[in-house]
Amino acid sequence: MAIILVIEDHEVALSLCKVMLGEKHKIIEARNSDLALDLLKECKPDLIIADLMVPNSTGSFPKSSEAVKLIDTLHTSDSQVKILVYSVLCYEPHIQKQAFDFGASACLLKMGNVEIFRQTVNSLLGLEQN
């Protein structure tokens, strides 16, 4: 059973993500970037699924041009963990490039194709495709 840290503040998107992942993984939720960094140290996840537009613990959201820096912070905290960026900002090629430059393993448009999401998660976890 893989441990997956999901960084998402929007309730519907978080619920959808959990449904797409199914019950075969242990899901740990972080509703803000500060909590995500704390949980990263505690739970040692196998995979991080991160929205870029999540607030910090005070409720402040980053500007879209700075949101991708969350990936750099996560990667710096644990360079071994795989990071799937799952965000509406992934439609912008320069955001995708920055995410990969900062250590993301994959970048998918939020609310996109369910099968591509599952295949990407399985691939990042080194699981066989079902």
C-alpha positions in Angstrom: 0.0 0.0 0.0 1.5 3.3 -1.1 1.3 6.4 1.0 0.1 9.4 -1.0 0.1 13.0 0.3 -2.6 15.0 -1.5 -2.2 18.7 -1.3 -5.5 20.2 -2.2 -7.7 22.9 -0.5 -10.8 22.5 -2.6 -13.2 19.9 -1.1 -14.7 18.7 -4.3 -11.4 18.3 -6.0 -10.0 16.5 -3.0 -13.0 14.1 -2.9 -12.6 13.5 -6.7 -8.9 12.8 -6.3 -9.6 10.3 -3.5 -12.2 8.5 -5.6 -9.8 8.3 -8.6 -7.1 6.9 -6.3 -9.4 4.3 -4.9 -8.9 2.5 -1.6 -5.7 0.7 -2.4 -3.5 3.5 -1.1 -3.2 5.3 2.2 -4.2 8.9 1.5 -3.0 11.8 3.7 -4.6 15.2 3.1 -3.0 18.6 3.4 -5.3 21.6 3.0 -2.5 24.1 2.9 1.2 24.3 2.0 2.5 24.7 5.5 0.7 21.5 6.7 1.9 19.7 3.6 5.6 20.4 4.5 5.0 19.2 8.1 3.3 16.0 6.9 6.0 15.4 4.3 8.5 15.1 7.2 6.2 12.9 9.3 4.7 10.5 6.9 7.4 9.9 4.2 5.0 9.5 1.3 5.7 7.5 -1.8 4.0 10.1 -3.9 2.8 13.7 -3.6 -0.1 14.9 -5.6 -0.1 18.7 -5.4 -2.3 21.5 -6.6 -0.3 24.6 -7.1 -2.9 27.1 -5.9 -3.2 26.1 -2.2 -3.1 28.7 0.6 -0.5 28.7 3.4 -1.6 28.3 7.0 -2.7 32.0 7.2 -5.1 31.5 4.2 -3.0 33.6 1.8 -2.8 32.2 -1.8 0.3 32.6 -3.9 0.3 34.6 -7.2 0.0 32.1 -10.1 3.5 33.1 -11.2 4.9 32.0 -7.8 2.7 29.0 -7.1 5.1 26.6 -8.8 7.7 27.4 -6.1 5.8 25.0 -3.8 7.2 22.1 -5.9 10.7 23.4 -5.3 10.1 23.5 -1.6 8.7 20.0 -1.5 11.5 18.7 -3.7 14.1 20.3 -1.5 12.5 18.8 1.6 12.6 15.3 0.1 14.3 14.9 -3.2 13.4 11.2 -3.4 9.6 11.5 -3.4 7.8 11.6 -6.7 5.6 14.7 -7.3 2.6 14.8 -9.5 1.4 18.4 -10.1 -2.3 18.3 -10.5 -3.5 21.8 -11.2 -5.5 24.0 -13.5 -2.3 25.9 -14.1 -0.8 22.9 -16.0 -2.4 24.2 -19.2 0.3 26.8 -19.3 3.5 25.4 -20.9 5.8 27.7 -18.9 4.2 26.5 -15.7 4.8 22.9 -16.7 8.4 23.7 -17.6 9.0 25.4 -14.2 7.3 22.5 -12.4 9.7 20.0 -14.0 12.7 22.3 -13.5 11.8 22.4 -9.8 11.5 18.6 -9.5 8.0 17.5 -10.5 7.8 14.0 -11.9 4.6 14.6 -13.9 2.2 17.5 -14.6 -1.5 16.9 -15.3 -4.4 19.3 -15.8 -6.8 19.1 -12.9 -10.2 17.5 -13.7 -8.7 15.9 -16.8 -9.0 12.3 -18.0 -9.4 9.8 -15.1 -7.6 6.9 -16.8 -4.6 9.1 -17.6 -4.5 10.2 -13.9 -4.6 6.6 -12.7 -2.0 5.5 -15.3 0.3 8.3 -14.2 -0.1 7.5 -10.5 0.6 3.8 -11.1 3.6 4.6 -13.3 5.1 7.0 -10.7 4.5 4.4 -8.0 6.1 1.6 -10.1 2.8 -0.4 -10.2 1.6 -2.5 -13.1 -1.1 -0.9 -15.2 -4.5 -2.6 -14.7 
